[in-house]
């Protein structure tokens, strides 16, 4: 989420002060993403430094300091809206990393990890579904945010289901070992560590 561009979009409607920007941001996103007022002012300072916004008084401070969008700021906003996201490496996904790690930890049942997270995701989907049902019919912003979260969570559930099928078809045996270090010695013998470095990562 780009807070700086969200603030530029709000300022495109007219001059506003920091606290007003935070309130309108949360209102237009259904209060799903709370925004710290300190983050708002820090972002505004950077936008002003970059020439994308100007304030009534550059030397003044306080909650009533009003900010205006500049022509450069409007151009930056329009460029951002029309520029697709980067196609470089995908972001690190904590759920994917947890499942990959679970495959390597002795004593951990990966299917149990999958089911725990699946249940949690389904509960979140139900929460956003209720949020959308309870919202006013004309609350377009909240509806869009709730739909986006529901679809994102649904995709994760589908990935967990696919992972469950794949792992049942091709079981992965965790490496042997105690799993945790003890006072008597390390969790993994030095020879085993050297062996892994030599053989590389198993695909």
C-alpha positions in Angstrom: 0.0 0.0 0.0 1.4 3.4 -1.0 0.5 5.9 1.7 2.2 8.7 -0.1 0.1 8.3 -3.2 -3.1 7.8 -1.2 -2.4 11.2 0.4 -1.8 12.8 -3.0 -5.1 11.4 -4.2 -6.9 12.9 -1.2 -5.2 16.3 -1.8 -6.3 16.2 -5.4 -9.8 16.9 -4.0 -8.6 20.1 -2.3 -6.4 21.5 0.5 -6.4 19.5 3.7 -4.6 19.2 7.0 -2.9 16.1 8.4 -5.5 14.9 10.8 -8.2 15.4 8.2 -6.1 13.3 5.7 -5.8 10.4 8.2 -9.6 10.5 9.0 -10.5 10.5 5.3 -8.0 7.8 4.4 -9.5 5.5 7.1 -13.1 6.3 6.1 -12.4 5.6 2.4 -10.7 2.3 3.1 -13.4 1.1 5.5 -11.1 1.6 8.5 -9.4 -1.7 7.5 -6.0 -0.1 7.4 -5.6 2.2 10.4 -3.1 5.0 9.7 -0.9 6.6 12.4 -1.1 10.4 12.4 2.7 10.5 12.8 3.1 8.5 9.6 0.8 11.0 7.9 3.0 14.0 8.9 6.2 12.2 8.1 4.9 11.3 4.6 3.7 14.9 4.1 7.1 16.3 5.0 8.7 14.0 2.4 6.1 14.9 -0.2 6.8 18.6 0.5 10.5 18.0 0.2 10.0 16.3 -3.1 7.9 19.2 -4.4 4.7 17.2 -4.6 2.8 19.2 -2.0 3.1 22.7 -0.4 1.9 24.0 2.9 0.4 27.3 3.7 3.4 28.2 5.9 6.5 26.1 5.4 7.7 27.2 8.8 4.5 26.5 10.7 3.8 23.3 12.6 0.7 21.9 14.2 -2.4 19.9 13.4 -4.1 22.7 11.4 -1.2 23.1 8.9 -2.9 22.9 5.5 -1.3 21.1 2.5 -2.0 21.6 -1.2 -1.2 19.4 -4.2 1.3 20.8 -6.7 1.3 20.2 -10.5 4.3 17.9 -10.0 2.3 16.0 -7.3 -0.7 15.6 -9.7 1.6 14.3 -12.4 3.2 11.9 -10.0 -0.2 10.6 -8.9 -1.4 10.1 -12.4 1.8 8.3 -13.4 1.5 6.0 -10.4 -2.1 5.1 -11.2 -1.2 4.1 -14.8 2.1 2.2 -14.0 1.7 -1.5 -13.4 3.4 -3.1 -10.5 6.9 -4.4 -10.8 7.5 -7.9 -12.3 10.6 -8.7 -10.2 10.8 -11.4 -7.6 7.5 -11.9 -5.6 7.4 -10.6 -2.1 8.3 -13.0 0.7 5.1 -14.6 1.9 5.1 -15.6 5.6 2.7 -18.4 5.1 4.7 -20.0 2.3 7.9 -19.6 4.4 6.3 -21.3 7.4 5.2 -24.3 5.3 8.7 -24.6 3.8 10.3 -24.4 7.2 7.8 -27.0 8.6 9.1 -29.5 6.0 12.6 -29.3 7.6 11.8 -29.3 11.3 11.9 -32.8 12.9 8.7 -33.6 14.9 6.5 -31.1 13.0 3.5 -32.5 11.1 3.3 -30.2 8.1 -0.4 -31.2 7.5 -1.2 -29.9 11.0 0.5 -26.6 10.1 -1.6 -26.4 6.9 -4.9 -27.1 8.7 -4.2 -24.6 11.5 -3.6 -21.8 9.0 -6.5 -22.9 6.8 -8.9 -22.6 9.7 -7.6 -19.2 10.6 -7.9 -17.9 7.0 -11.5 -19.2 6.8 -12.4 -17.3 10.0 -10.9 -14.1 8.5 -12.9 -14.6 5.3 -16.1 -14.9 7.4 -15.2 -11.7 9.3 -14.8 -9.7 6.1 -18.0 -11.2 4.7 -19.9 -10.0 7.7 -18.2 -6.7 7.5 -19.4 -6.3 3.9 -22.9 -7.5 4.7 -23.2 -5.0 7.6 -21.9 -2.1 5.6 -24.1 0.4 3.8 -25.0 -0.5 0.3 -23.5 2.7 -1.1 -20.2 2.3 0.9 -18.2 1.5 -2.3 -14.8 1.9 -0.7 -15.5 -0.6 2.1 -17.0 -3.1 -0.4 -14.0 -2.9 -2.6 -11.6 -3.4 0.3 -13.6 -6.3 1.8 -13.8 -8.0 -1.7 -10.0 -7.6 -2.1 -9.3 -9.2 1.3 -11.8 -12.0 0.7 -10.3 -12.9 -2.7 -6.7 -12.6 -1.2 -7.6 -15.0 1.7 -9.4 -17.3 -0.7 -6.3 -17.6 -2.8 -4.2 -18.5 0.2 -6.8 -21.2 1.2 -6.6 -22.6 -2.3 -2.8 -22.6 -2.1 -2.9 -24.5 1.2 -5.3 -27.1 -0.3 -3.0 -27.5 -3.3 0.0 -27.8 -1.0 -1.8 -30.5 1.0 -2.5 -32.5 -2.1 1.0 -32.1 -3.4 2.6 -33.1 -0.1 0.4 -36.2 0.2 1.4 -37.2 -3.3 5.1 -36.5 -2.7 5.8 -36.8 1.0 8.9 -35.0 2.3 10.8 -36.6 5.1 12.3 -34.1 7.6 16.0 -34.5 8.2 17.0 -36.5 11.2 18.1 -34.6 14.3 17.1 -33.6 17.8 15.5 -30.4 16.5 16.7 -28.2 19.4 20.0 -27.7 21.0 20.8 -29.0 24.5 23.4 -28.3 27.1 25.3 -31.3 25.9 25.7 -30.2 22.3 24.4 -28.3 19.2 21.2 -29.3 17.5 23.0 -30.4 14.3 26.4 -32.0 14.2 29.2 -30.1 12.4 29.6 -33.0 9.9 26.0 -32.8 8.9 26.2 -29.1 8.4 29.3 -29.5 6.2 27.5 -32.2 4.2 24.6 -29.9 3.5 26.9 -27.2 2.3 28.6 -29.7 0.0 25.5 -31.2 -1.5 23.5 -28.0 -1.8 19.7 -27.5 -1.6 17.6 -30.5 -2.5 14.9 -29.7 -5.0 
